[in-house]
Structure formats: structure tokens, C-alpha cells
Amino acid sequence: MTEEELKPKLTEKALHDTILIRAALDNGDQRAYAELLERYRDSLYSMMLRMVCHEDDADDLTIEAFGKAFKRLDQYQTNFAFSTWLFKIASNNCIDFMRKRKSNTLSLDTPITNEEGDSLIIDVPSSNLTPEEDLVKKQKMKLMRDVVIHLKPHYRQLIEMRYFEELSIEEICAKMEMPEGTVKAQLFRARDFLANVLRKSEHKI
């Protein structure tokens, strides 16, 4: 579909998103990925924070949502806004995160609205962990520490600062002297590797 064909269906902002997506997919343009992240990071973080009511979880879920979206970017259909697609990925990922805690469901009465004005009404579970789940979480953290030592030094340093030292993204940027978009993009890659290893190791816990 050409840019001219898209104009009647999408807003100017959404149309610009499609141009960035084509640059990312066709040319591997890292600046396009970074711009997409910058355009929606704050609004997506606000949505995650509203769902989980915990700043660190909201930050992690925002990173995960962009990571999942960028991996599936070739699946995006231009007949609706990128923000709608991104927010749906983020909300589904957040629901999965909350359901893993096996708690009762809380209903958000007020719909969440994305950049294009589309509304999402979402049911999410509460965030309380049982003692057994807390134990599993600690065991997984130990396993993650064992895995982290096998990462490349640069990625290992990022993971250690973010999840073991519990530094904020801003603090990591200052320490590493790197822009926020670069830090988050590299955390995508490191987290993906760790998630795969932890998933394969679940039977050990």
C-alpha cells in the first residue's frame, strides 16, 4: 500500500508511523525504531502503571511491550493505527504478567485510550504473591544470576544494574553515558535472552 493510499485511512501521526515502520523493516534503521519508542514510551508507560500500580513493573512491561512489537513488526497491518496495535500487545502482555500471579481479577472501569483515541477496557488480576510464588520468584532470580554471568560483558552490566542493583533507567543512562533509547533497546536484547533461558529452565524449579 502506497503512502497516498494510506492518507484517507490514517491520521498524519499514524501515517508517519508507517513510514518509520517501513524504514525499520526495509533498511534496519535503528533511528526509526528509536523514534517509534520515543513517540509512544510515555503514554504506554502511563497505561502500564495504571494497570499494575508499581513503577518498576510498569517500566519493565513497557520495555517488554516494545520488544514484542518490534519483533512482530512485519505482522503489523496498516489498515489501523500502529498505536492501537502496540497498546493491544502491551495490554495482553500485562494481563499475562498479572495472571501468572494467580490472584483475583480487578476490573478497570474507565477505558484506557491510546494516541488515536481508541479505547481498551481491561480486566487485570491483583498483584499479591502467595508464599509459594514468592519462593519461585526468588529461585528464578538465583537462576537468572547464574545465567547472567554468561552474557557478554556489556549486556551483563546492564542487567546487573537494572535488576540486581535496581537502578532506574535514568541512572543507568548517566552511568553508561548512553541515551535512554539505546539503553532500552539493549535491555530488550538482554532480557529476551534471559527470558528464553529461564523459560527452558522452568522444569528445574
N, C-alpha and C positions, 0 to 999 in steps of 0.2 A: 504494500500500500504506500502511495507516494505522500509527501508532505501535504500537497494540495488536497488529496482525498481525505486526509485526516482532519483538516481545518473545520469542516462543518460539524464534526462529532466531538471534538475535544476543545477544552479551553486553551488559551495561549500558554498557560503554565504547563498543562498536560502535554501539549504539543511539543514544548521544549524538552520535556522528559523523554519523549520518544526519540528525539534527536540525540540526546545523551545516551540512551539505551543502544541505539544503532552504533554510536561511536565506541561504546564499551564492547559490544558483541563483535563488530566487524574489525575493529582495529586494536582491541585490547587496551583502550585508552583509560589509563588509571585516573586521569583528571576527571573523566566523565563519571567514573564510579564515585570519586570523592565528592563531586558536585551533587550527585544524587543523594549521597549520605548527608551532606550539609543542608540540603533543601528540606529534608524530612526528619532529621535526627531529633530536633527539639519537640516537634509535635508527636512523634512516635514515642519518645521517652515519656512525655506527659500522659499518653494513653497507658503505657505500661505501669507507670507509677500509680495511676488511678486504679488499675486492676489489682496490683499486688501490695500497694501501700508500703513499699520498702525500697529505699533509694538504690541500694546496691543490686537488688534483684531486678529492679526496673532498668538499670544501666546494662546489666548482663543480658537481659531479654531484648533490649534494643539492639545490642551488638549481634545477638543470635539472629534476630529477625532480618537484619540487613545481610548477614552472612547467608541465610537460607534464600533470600530473594535474589542475591547476586548469583548464587549457584544455579538458580532456576530461571535466570533472566531470559533465556531463549524460549521459555514457555509463556512469557507474558504476551497477552493478546491486546493489540492496540485499539480494540473497539470499546475499551473502558479505561479509566484513568489509572496510571501507574500507582498513585497513592492509594486508591481503593484496593488494588491487588496487594500492595505492600502491607497495608493495615490488616488485611484479612490473614495474610501469612503470620503477621505478628500476633494477632489475637488468637489464632489457632495454636501457635507455639506456646503462648502464655497459658492457655487453657490446659494444654498437655502438661506444662510445668506444674500448674496448681493441682491437677488431678493426681499426679504422682504422689502428692502428699496425703491422698486418700482421706479427705475431710469432707464436711458437709458443704453444699453449694450455697453461695451467696448470690443474690440477683442484683445487678446494677440497674436501677430503674431508669436512669437518664441515659439515652443513647450516646455513644461516642461518635463524634463527627470528624471525618477526615478533611484533607485540604480541599477536596472537591465538593464538600457538602453532603457526602453520603453518610448515612447513619448506621452504626452497628450496635445492636443490643446484645450484650454478652452475659452469660452465666459463668461464674468462676467459683472454684472452691475456696474455702478459707485456708489460711497459711500455717495452721498449727501442726507440728510434727509429733507423732507418738514417740515414746521412748525407743521402740524398735527401729523406727525410721531415722531417729536421731543417731542411733548406733550405726546403721547402714551408711548414713551420711559421713560419719567420722571414718568408717572403714574405707569408703570411697576416696576420702581426702588423703588417707595414708597411701592408697594405691596410686592416686594422682601424683603424689610426691615422688613415688618410686618411678613413675613414668616420665615425669618432667626432667629427670636427670639425663634422659636420652635425647632430649630436644637439642637443636642447635643452640649454641650459647645465647644468641640474640633473642630467640623466642623463649628460651628458658628464663632469661632475665625478666622479660615482660610478664610471663605467667607468675613468677615468684613475687614480683612487685604487686601485681593486681590481686592475686588470690591468697598468697601467704602473708605478705606484708600488709595487704588490704589498703593499698594506696588508691587514691582516686585517679581517674583518667588524667585530670589536670596535673596532679602531682607527678605522674609518670611522664607526661609531656615535658614538664620542667626538668626532671632528672635526665631524661634521654635527649633533651633538646630536639624534639621532633614535633611536627604539627599533629593536632588531635586526630585528623583524618587518617594519617599514616599509622599512628599508634593503634587505632581501632581496626584498621584494615589488617594489620599484622596480628592482632589478637584474634581476628576471625580465623586465620590460618592455624594458629597455635591451638585455639580452642577446638577446632574441627579435628585435629589430630588426636588431642586428648579424649574428645568425646568418642571417637571410634575405638580407641584402645579400651576405654572404660566400659563401653558397650560390650565389647568382646570378652571383657573380664568379669562381667556381672555374675557369671556362674561360680566364680571363686569367692563371692561374698555371701 
